[in-house]
Amino acid sequence: MPCNCERCGKEFPDKSKLKQHFLRKKICKLSVDGNDLTYEELWKMAFRDVDYNMELIKKNQKKNQKAKNKKKSPKVFICNSCGKVLKHSSSYYRHINKNCEMKKKINKMEEEIKEQTELLCKLVAHGTNNGGGVVYNTTNNTQNIFNQNNFNISINNFGEEDLSHITENFLKDIIFHMGNTAVVKYIQEVHFNNPCNTNIKMLDDKAKVMMIKRNNEWILDNKNLVLDGMINLNMDRIQRAYEELEDDITENLRKEFEDYSNDKKVEKIEDIRDGAENMILNNQKQLMPVYAQSKLKL
């Protein structure tokens, strides 16, 4: 129900708004026909059953609590690249535009990814136009990967790798020599001996994040989580290959493989993780020179 302030004549849609008006710190301007009364006097006329001073205390308490909460939780700015916390917007923008070393590394990696993709497309086009395949070499073993006449190359999403280049002889070698080194070797074969599977990029050995391709986009993710997921995924792939080839495996080798697979020690995963990390960094160093050399031959 609409109501008016008898001092300034202002109309309010309901009594709750009128209460807020009377609880203001600065008193309203006296109108020509208004009553020259204080807010407390006006309050007693409009709200006889509610104590003015108690309502004023409640309002001040809420105001003080809000001020305390704001003081306890000051606004901060967090860098999305390195996680650094900055107190002021000016420091934040200066950091992300000039000082963030992690962002510089990410930008550099993104440029390398773009260049790698462009070079792969050129290599494919060059190989098919000349009736041959594209030669891709990362481990001193030259391997002819592409022999198709018409196709578009693209980097597969992490976890959706193409395994068609992995031979039965390679799988038997992994199973016959099963161990931490064999798992790392298998991961290398998956991700670095097929250009379509180069979907992991490590910034450096100190960074806590790495880049992976997921949902057709390059994103940053926790390095240890990515490595652990990659290890588990590829150990499952090796297990499936073992089950398919089990009839060709001797009893002694079968027992060694199963003993290793059932070993759940933390040290084992940590050793594989360290080996996989070093392998990725080493292959990345070899990757771009290979493309650059191939580019010169085009």
C-alpha positions in Angstrom: 0.0 0.0 0.0 1.5 3.4 -1.0 2.6 5.7 1.8 4.3 9.1 2.0 7.0 10.7 4.1 5.3 13.6 5.9 8.6 15.6 6.0 9.6 15.6 2.3 6.4 14.4 0.7 8.0 11.5 -1.2 5.7 8.6 -2.0 6.8 5.0 -1.4 5.2 1.8 -2.8 5.0 0.1 0.7 5.9 0.6 4.3 9.2 -1.4 4.0 10.6 1.3 1.7 9.4 4.0 4.0 11.2 2.3 6.9 14.5 2.3 4.8 13.9 6.0 4.2 13.6 6.8 7.9 16.7 4.8 8.7 18.9 6.9 6.4 21.8 8.8 8.0 21.1 12.1 6.2 17.7 13.6 6.8 15.5 14.4 3.8 14.8 17.9 2.6 11.8 19.6 4.2 9.0 20.3 1.7 6.8 23.4 1.7 3.9 21.6 3.3 5.9 19.1 5.3 6.2 18.6 9.0 9.6 19.7 10.4 10.2 16.5 12.4 13.1 14.1 12.9 13.1 10.6 11.5 12.6 9.2 15.0 9.5 11.3 15.5 8.1 10.4 12.0 8.9 6.7 12.8 6.9 6.8 16.0 3.9 8.2 14.1 4.1 5.5 11.4 5.4 2.5 13.3 4.2 2.6 16.9 4.9 -1.1 17.6 8.5 -1.1 16.3 11.3 0.6 18.3 13.2 3.1 16.0 16.6 2.8 17.9 16.6 -1.0 17.8 16.0 -0.9 14.0 18.8 1.6 13.6 21.1 -0.7 15.6 20.2 -3.7 13.5 20.9 -1.7 10.3 24.4 -0.6 11.6 25.2 -4.2 12.6 24.5 -5.5 9.1 26.5 -2.6 7.6 29.5 -3.4 9.9 29.3 -7.1 9.2 29.4 -6.4 5.4 32.4 -4.2 6.0 34.1 -7.0 8.0 33.4 -9.6 5.3 34.8 -7.3 2.6 37.9 -6.7 4.7 38.4 -10.5 5.3 37.9 -11.4 1.6 39.6 -8.6 -0.4 39.3 -8.9 -4.2 42.2 -10.7 -5.8 43.3 -11.4 -9.4 44.5 -14.8 -10.3 46.6 -15.5 -13.4 45.0 -18.3 -15.4 48.4 -19.4 -16.8 50.6 -19.7 -13.7 48.1 -19.3 -10.9 49.9 -16.3 -9.3 47.7 -14.2 -7.0 47.8 -10.4 -7.4 46.1 -7.8 -5.3 45.6 -5.0 -7.8 44.2 -5.0 -11.3 47.1 -2.9 -12.6 49.6 -5.5 -11.2 47.5 -8.3 -12.8 47.4 -6.8 -16.3 51.1 -5.9 -16.1 51.8 -9.5 -15.1 49.8 -11.2 -17.9 50.9 -8.8 -20.6 54.6 -8.6 -19.8 55.9 -10.7 -16.9 54.2 -14.1 -16.9 56.8 -16.6 -18.0 54.3 -19.5 -18.1 52.0 -17.5 -20.5 55.1 -16.9 -22.8 55.8 -20.6 -22.8 52.2 -21.4 -23.6 52.1 -18.9 -26.5 55.3 -20.3 -27.8 53.9 -23.9 -27.6 50.7 -22.8 -29.4 52.8 -21.4 -32.2 54.8 -24.6 -32.5 51.6 -26.6 -32.6 50.3 -24.4 -35.4 53.5 -24.7 -37.3 53.6 -28.5 -36.7 50.1 -28.9 -38.1 50.9 -26.8 -41.2 54.0 -28.8 -41.9 52.2 -32.1 -41.5 49.7 -31.0 -44.1 52.5 -29.9 -46.5 54.3 -33.2 -46.0 51.2 -35.2 -46.7 50.4 -33.2 -49.8 54.0 -33.5 -51.0 54.1 -37.3 -50.3 50.8 -38.1 -52.1 51.6 -35.8 -55.1 54.8 -37.8 -55.7 53.2 -41.2 -55.3 54.9 -42.0 -52.1 54.3 -41.7 -48.4 55.3 -39.2 -45.7 58.5 -40.1 -43.8 58.2 -39.3 -40.1 61.2 -39.9 -37.9 61.5 -39.3 -34.2 63.5 -42.2 -32.8 66.2 -42.9 -35.3 63.9 -45.4 -37.0 62.5 -44.1 -40.2 58.9 -45.2 -40.6 56.6 -44.9 -43.6 53.3 -43.9 -42.1 51.0 -42.5 -44.9 50.3 -44.3 -48.2 46.9 -43.0 -49.0 46.1 -40.9 -52.0 43.4 -38.6 -50.6 42.8 -37.7 -46.9 42.9 -34.8 -44.5 45.3 -34.9 -41.7 44.3 -33.8 -38.1 45.6 -34.3 -34.6 43.5 -36.8 -32.7 42.0 -35.9 -29.3 43.9 -37.2 -26.2 42.6 -40.7 -25.4 41.3 -41.2 -29.0 44.6 -42.1 -30.6 44.9 -44.0 -33.9 46.6 -47.4 -33.1 46.6 -48.8 -36.6 50.4 -48.3 -37.0 51.2 -50.6 -34.1 52.2 -54.0 -35.4 51.8 -57.4 -33.8 55.5 -57.9 -33.6 55.9 -54.6 -31.7 53.2 -55.7 -29.2 54.9 -59.1 -28.7 58.2 -57.3 -28.0 56.4 -55.2 -25.4 54.7 -58.1 -23.7 57.8 -60.4 -23.8 59.8 -57.6 -22.1 57.1 -56.2 -19.9 58.3 -53.7 -17.3 58.3 -49.9 -16.7 60.6 -49.3 -19.7 58.3 -51.3 -21.9 55.2 -49.2 -20.9 57.1 -45.9 -21.7 58.2 -47.4 -25.0 54.6 -48.3 -25.9 53.4 -44.7 -25.0 56.2 -43.3 -27.2 55.0 -45.6 -30.1 51.4 -44.4 -29.7 52.1 -40.6 -29.4 55.2 -40.0 -31.3 55.4 -42.6 -34.1 52.1 -41.5 -35.7 51.8 -37.7 -36.5 48.1 -37.8 -35.9 48.6 -38.7 -32.3 51.0 -35.9 -31.3 48.3 -34.6 -28.9 50.5 -33.9 -25.8 52.8 -31.0 -25.3 55.0 -30.4 -22.2 56.0 -26.8 -21.4 59.1 -27.8 -19.4 60.1 -30.2 -16.7 59.3 -27.7 -13.9 55.8 -26.7 -15.1 52.9 -28.3 -13.2 50.6 -28.2 -16.3 50.9 -29.5 -19.8 48.9 -29.0 -23.0 46.7 -31.7 -24.4 44.2 -31.8 -27.3 40.6 -32.5 -26.0 37.3 -31.8 -27.7 39.3 -30.6 -30.7 40.9 -27.8 -28.7 44.3 -27.4 -27.1 43.9 -26.9 -23.3 46.0 -26.8 -20.2 45.6 -29.6 -17.6 47.4 -30.8 -14.5 50.6 -32.6 -15.7 50.6 -35.4 -13.1 46.9 -36.2 -13.8 47.5 -36.3 -17.5 50.5 -38.5 -17.2 48.7 -40.9 -14.8 45.7 -41.0 -17.1 48.0 -41.7 -20.1 49.8 -44.5 -18.2 46.5 -46.2 -17.1 45.0 -45.9 -20.6 48.0 -47.4 -22.3 48.5 -50.2 -19.8 44.9 -51.1 -20.5 45.7 -51.2 -24.2 48.7 -53.5 -23.5 46.5 -55.7 -21.4 44.0 -56.1 -24.2 46.8 -56.9 -26.7 48.1 -59.5 -24.2 44.6 -61.1 -24.0 44.5 -61.3 -27.8 48.0 -62.8 -28.1 47.9 -65.0 -25.0 47.9 -68.3 -27.0 51.3 -67.3 -28.5 52.9 -66.6 -25.1 54.8 -69.2 -23.1 53.8 -70.0 -19.5 56.9 -68.3 -18.0 56.3 -65.1 -19.9 52.6 -65.2 -19.1 53.4 -65.4 -15.4 55.9 -62.5 -15.6 53.4 -60.3 -17.4 50.6 -61.1 -14.9 52.9 -60.5 -11.9 53.8 -57.1 -13.3 50.2 -56.2 -14.2 49.0 -57.1 -10.7 51.8 -55.0 -9.0 50.1 -51.9 -7.7 53.1 -50.3 -5.9 53.2 -46.5 -5.9 56.9 -46.6 -6.8 56.1 -48.4 -10.0 53.7 -45.6 -11.3 56.1 -42.9 -10.2 58.9 -44.6 -12.2 56.8 -44.9 -15.3 55.6 -41.3 -14.9 59.2 -40.0 -14.7 60.2 -42.1 -17.7 57.2 -40.9 -19.7 57.9 -37.2 -18.8 61.5 -37.5 -20.0 60.5 -39.3 -23.1 57.9 -36.6 -24.0 60.5 -33.8 -23.5 63.1 -35.6 -25.6 60.7 -36.4 -28.4 59.5 -32.8 -28.5 63.1 -31.6 -29.0 63.5 -33.9 -31.9 60.1 -33.2 -33.4 60.5 -29.7 -34.7 63.9 -30.2 -36.4 62.5 -33.2 -38.2 59.6 -31.0 -39.6 62.0 -28.2 -40.4 64.3 -30.5 -42.4 61.3 -32.0 -44.2 60.1 -28.5 -45.0 63.4 -27.6 -46.8 62.9 -30.6 -49.1 59.5 -29.5 -50.3 
